[in-house]
């Protein structure tokens, strides 16, 4: 038999009274994370028994719709589904590609529906000359009634599947000083999520943050950063240690700095907010050097990392 049709990624929808349609998706990956029990009889080389011991499905995706996602999913606490009636389910679509055509107009697409689980943000990244992205993981759970994921092959796609927003690299500051040579910036959340089941459950019924260790990573060009911040770590002294993401304007270029549609990720507080260091200074013959600046935030009396998804650039 020949290949008849293909499938490709499509939107992810968070349903509820305050829904979100995530359209600007670069990649998505559903994994059932099955842990099999494989047993052999006494003295036998080949297994004669196999069964599912645990199943912990996840959905990971990378999206350009950063402000929309940050409006629902907190860097600090994530987003639990269901969130009352505000956000109730998560539906991931995979679009059917017809032979000798593009996307099917019929209700024959694949959807994965999750009724219970936890969203966490893994990282946010931006580079010079490229669109910024956010890396998100959804940990599906069993609520005692609904299995973690329900698959349908007769789904229709969301009616309005257009790019909602795009951001790119903006200014970066350390201790209130602009770092003008930044080539890329990453806020790595490094979440550790504990997932547990009990009483012989096949699926996890609990997911929660065990820890987070945030890093601001700036890839730069100026070797004198090694002098400015020393060969060793230097304490941050200002809440103006932050990364901006510039919003781009459809059919234009950048949204004006004064318009409150940009994003900032900043250290909390005016002092005792973390350390900054030059992690590496690398160079090769007849090539430009690269400097990696790393800021390690700590929690203080005013918080940890502050996200503003609707700010101007100053």
C-alpha positions as CSV (number, residue, x, y, z in Angstrom):
1,X,0.0,0.0,0.0
2,X,1.1,3.5,-0.7
3,X,1.2,6.6,1.5
4,X,-2.2,8.2,1.3
5,X,-2.0,11.2,3.7
6,X,0.3,12.9,6.1
7,X,-0.2,14.9,9.3
8,X,1.6,18.0,10.6
9,X,1.4,20.1,13.7
10,X,-1.5,22.6,14.2
11,X,-2.8,24.8,17.0
12,X,-3.0,24.0,20.7
13,X,-6.2,25.3,22.4
14,X,-6.7,25.9,26.1
15,X,-10.5,25.9,26.6
16,X,-12.6,27.6,29.3
17,X,-14.2,30.9,30.0
18,X,-10.8,32.6,29.4
19,X,-9.4,30.5,26.6
20,X,-6.2,30.7,24.6
21,X,-5.6,29.5,21.1
22,X,-1.8,29.0,20.6
23,X,-1.1,29.2,16.9
24,X,2.5,30.3,16.5
25,X,4.0,26.9,17.2
26,X,7.4,25.8,15.9
27,X,7.4,22.2,17.2
28,X,5.3,20.0,19.4
29,X,6.1,16.6,20.9
30,X,3.6,14.2,22.6
31,X,5.2,11.4,24.5
32,X,3.2,8.7,26.4
33,X,6.3,7.9,28.6
34,X,5.3,4.3,29.1
35,X,7.3,2.4,31.6
36,X,7.0,-1.3,30.7
37,X,7.4,-4.3,33.0
38,X,9.2,-7.0,31.1
39,X,9.6,-10.4,32.8
40,X,11.3,-13.7,32.0
41,X,10.5,-17.0,33.6
42,X,13.1,-18.6,35.8
43,X,16.1,-19.7,33.7
44,X,14.6,-18.5,30.4
45,X,16.5,-16.1,28.2
46,X,13.5,-14.5,26.5
47,X,10.7,-12.5,28.2
48,X,7.3,-14.1,28.4
49,X,5.4,-11.3,30.1
50,X,5.0,-7.6,29.3
51,X,2.7,-5.0,30.8
52,X,2.4,-1.3,31.4
53,X,3.7,-0.4,34.8
54,X,3.4,3.4,34.6
55,X,2.2,5.9,32.0
56,X,3.0,9.6,32.4
57,X,2.1,11.4,29.2
58,X,3.6,14.8,28.4
59,X,3.1,17.4,25.7
60,X,6.1,19.7,25.0
61,X,5.9,22.6,22.5
62,X,7.9,25.6,21.4
63,X,5.9,28.7,20.5
64,X,6.3,32.3,19.4
65,X,3.1,33.3,21.3
66,X,5.0,34.4,24.4
67,X,2.8,37.1,25.9
68,X,-0.3,35.1,25.5
69,X,1.2,32.1,27.2
70,X,2.8,34.2,30.0
71,X,-0.6,35.7,30.6
72,X,-1.8,32.3,31.7
73,X,1.2,30.3,32.7
74,X,3.3,31.7,35.6
75,X,7.1,31.2,35.6
76,X,6.7,30.7,39.4
77,X,3.7,28.4,39.7
78,X,2.8,27.2,36.2
79,X,-0.9,26.6,35.4
80,X,-3.0,23.8,36.7
81,X,-5.7,22.3,34.5
82,X,-8.5,22.5,35.2
83,X,-8.3,26.0,36.7
84,X,-11.9,26.2,37.9
85,X,-14.0,27.1,34.9
86,X,-11.5,29.6,33.6
87,X,-9.3,27.1,31.8
88,X,-10.8,23.6,31.6
89,X,-9.0,21.4,29.0
90,X,-6.1,21.4,26.7
91,X,-6.5,20.2,23.1
92,X,-3.5,19.7,20.8
93,X,-4.3,19.4,17.1
94,X,-2.4,17.6,14.3
95,X,-3.6,18.6,10.8
96,X,-4.2,16.1,8.0
97,X,-2.4,16.9,4.8
98,X,-4.3,15.5,1.8
99,X,-2.6,14.0,-1.2
100,X,-2.3,16.5,-4.1
101,X,-3.6,19.2,-1.8
102,X,-2.6,21.0,1.4
103,X,-4.8,20.9,4.6
104,X,-8.0,18.9,4.7
105,X,-11.2,21.0,5.1
106,X,-13.0,18.0,6.6
107,X,-13.3,16.9,10.2
108,X,-10.6,14.2,9.9
109,X,-7.8,15.7,11.8
110,X,-6.2,14.2,15.0
111,X,-6.7,15.8,18.4
112,X,-5.3,15.0,21.8
113,X,-7.5,16.2,24.7
114,X,-6.1,16.6,28.2
115,X,-8.5,17.2,31.1
116,X,-6.0,17.4,34.0
117,X,-2.4,18.4,34.4
118,X,0.2,21.0,35.0
119,X,1.8,23.5,32.5
120,X,5.4,24.6,33.3
121,X,7.7,26.9,31.4
122,X,11.1,25.5,30.6
123,X,12.8,28.5,29.0
124,X,12.4,31.7,26.9
125,X,14.9,32.4,24.2
126,X,15.6,35.3,21.8
127,X,18.4,35.9,19.3
128,X,19.5,38.8,17.1
129,X,17.6,38.6,13.8
130,X,15.3,35.8,14.8
131,X,11.8,35.4,16.4
132,X,11.8,34.7,20.2
133,X,10.3,31.5,21.5
134,X,9.0,30.0,24.7
135,X,9.5,26.3,25.6
136,X,6.5,24.8,27.5
137,X,5.8,21.4,29.0
138,X,2.4,20.0,29.9
139,X,2.4,17.1,32.4
140,X,-0.9,15.2,32.0
141,X,-2.5,13.7,35.1
142,X,-5.3,11.2,36.0
143,X,-8.2,12.7,37.9
144,X,-9.7,9.4,39.0
145,X,-12.2,9.4,36.2
146,X,-10.7,10.7,32.9
147,X,-7.6,9.1,31.5
148,X,-4.8,11.6,31.0
149,X,-5.3,11.9,27.2
150,X,-8.2,11.1,24.8
151,X,-7.3,10.7,21.1
152,X,-9.8,11.6,18.4
153,X,-9.4,11.2,14.6
154,X,-12.5,13.1,13.5
155,X,-11.6,16.5,14.8
156,X,-12.1,19.8,13.1
157,X,-9.4,22.5,13.3
158,X,-9.9,25.8,15.1
159,X,-11.5,28.3,12.8
160,X,-9.0,31.1,13.4
161,X,-5.5,29.7,13.0
162,X,-3.4,32.8,12.3
163,X,-0.2,34.1,13.9
164,X,-1.2,36.1,16.9
165,X,2.1,37.8,17.9
166,X,5.8,37.7,17.4
167,X,8.7,39.0,19.5
168,X,12.4,39.3,19.0
169,X,15.5,40.2,21.1
170,X,15.3,43.6,22.9
171,X,17.7,45.5,25.1
172,X,19.4,43.8,28.0
173,X,20.6,45.4,31.2
174,X,22.8,44.4,34.1
175,X,22.8,46.6,37.2
176,X,21.0,49.3,35.2
177,X,23.7,49.3,32.4
178,X,22.7,48.5,28.8
179,X,24.6,45.6,27.4
180,X,24.6,46.7,23.7
181,X,26.4,43.7,22.2
182,X,24.0,40.9,23.1
183,X,23.5,38.4,20.3
184,X,21.2,36.0,22.1
185,X,19.4,35.9,25.5
186,X,17.9,33.0,27.3
187,X,15.9,32.8,30.5
188,X,16.3,29.1,31.6
189,X,13.8,28.2,34.4
190,X,15.2,24.7,35.0
191,X,12.1,23.4,36.8
192,X,12.1,20.1,38.6
193,X,8.5,18.7,38.6
194,X,7.6,15.8,40.9
195,X,4.9,13.5,39.5
196,X,3.4,10.8,41.7
197,X,0.7,8.2,41.7
198,X,-0.3,5.9,44.6
199,X,-2.3,2.8,45.5
200,X,-1.2,1.0,42.3
201,X,-2.4,3.8,39.9
202,X,-1.3,3.4,36.4
203,X,-1.1,7.2,35.8
204,X,0.3,10.0,38.0
205,X,-2.4,11.9,40.0
206,X,-0.1,14.6,41.4
207,X,2.3,17.1,39.8
208,X,4.1,20.0,41.5
209,X,7.2,22.1,41.5
210,X,10.0,20.6,43.6
211,X,12.5,23.3,42.6
212,X,13.4,26.1,40.1
213,X,16.8,27.4,39.4
214,X,16.6,30.4,37.0
215,X,19.5,31.5,34.9
216,X,19.7,34.6,32.6
217,X,22.2,33.7,29.9
218,X,23.5,36.4,27.5
219,X,25.8,35.6,24.5
220,X,27.8,38.7,23.8
221,X,30.8,40.0,21.8
222,X,32.7,42.4,24.1
223,X,35.7,40.8,25.8
224,X,36.0,43.7,28.3
225,X,32.9,42.3,30.1
226,X,35.6,40.1,31.8
227,X,37.0,43.3,33.3
228,X,33.6,44.9,34.1
229,X,32.2,42.0,35.9
230,X,35.5,40.5,37.0
231,X,36.9,37.0,36.4
232,X,34.7,35.9,39.3
233,X,31.1,36.6,40.3
234,X,29.8,40.0,41.2
235,X,26.6,40.8,43.1
236,X,23.8,42.4,41.3
237,X,22.9,45.8,42.8
238,X,19.9,47.0,40.8
239,X,16.4,45.7,39.9
240,X,17.3,47.0,36.4
241,X,18.9,43.7,35.6
242,X,16.5,42.5,32.9
243,X,15.9,41.2,29.4
244,X,13.4,42.8,27.1
245,X,11.6,41.1,24.2
246,X,10.6,43.5,21.5
247,X,7.2,43.0,19.9
248,X,7.2,43.0,16.2
249,X,4.5,44.7,14.1
250,X,2.7,42.8,11.4
251,X,3.3,44.3,7.9
252,X,5.8,46.7,9.5
253,X,8.9,46.2,11.7
254,X,9.0,46.9,15.5
255,X,6.3,48.2,17.8
256,X,7.4,51.6,19.3
257,X,9.4,51.4,22.5
258,X,6.9,53.5,24.4
259,X,4.0,51.2,23.5
260,X,3.2,48.9,26.4
261,X,3.2,45.7,24.3
262,X,6.7,44.4,24.9
263,X,7.9,41.9,27.5
264,X,10.4,42.2,30.3
265,X,11.9,39.5,32.6
266,X,13.7,41.1,35.5
267,X,15.3,40.3,38.8
268,X,13.1,41.2,41.8
269,X,14.1,43.9,44.3
270,X,16.7,46.7,44.3
271,X,19.5,44.7,46.1
272,X,20.4,41.2,47.2
273,X,18.8,39.8,44.0
274,X,21.6,37.6,42.6
275,X,25.0,37.3,41.1
276,X,26.5,38.0,37.6
277,X,29.6,36.4,36.1
278,X,31.4,35.9,32.9
279,X,31.0,32.1,32.4
280,X,33.2,31.9,29.4
281,X,35.3,33.8,26.9
282,X,35.9,31.8,23.7
283,X,37.7,32.6,20.5
284,X,39.1,30.8,17.4
285,X,41.7,32.0,14.9
286,X,40.4,34.8,12.6
287,X,36.9,34.5,14.2
288,X,35.1,36.8,16.6
289,X,35.3,36.0,20.3
290,X,32.2,35.1,22.2
291,X,31.4,36.0,25.8
292,X,28.8,34.4,27.9
293,X,27.3,36.4,30.8
294,X,25.3,34.5,33.3
295,X,23.0,36.1,35.9
296,X,21.8,33.8,38.7
297,X,18.8,35.3,40.5
298,X,17.9,34.6,44.1
299,X,14.6,35.1,46.0
300,X,14.4,38.1,48.3
301,X,11.7,40.0,50.2
302,X,10.1,41.3,47.0
303,X,10.2,38.1,45.0
304,X,12.3,36.1,42.6
305,X,11.9,36.8,38.9
306,X,9.4,39.5,37.7
307,X,7.6,39.1,34.4
308,X,5.8,41.9,32.7
309,X,4.1,40.9,29.5
310,X,2.7,44.4,28.7
311,X,5.5,46.9,29.2
312,X,7.3,49.7,27.4
313,X,11.0,49.6,26.8
314,X,13.1,52.2,28.7
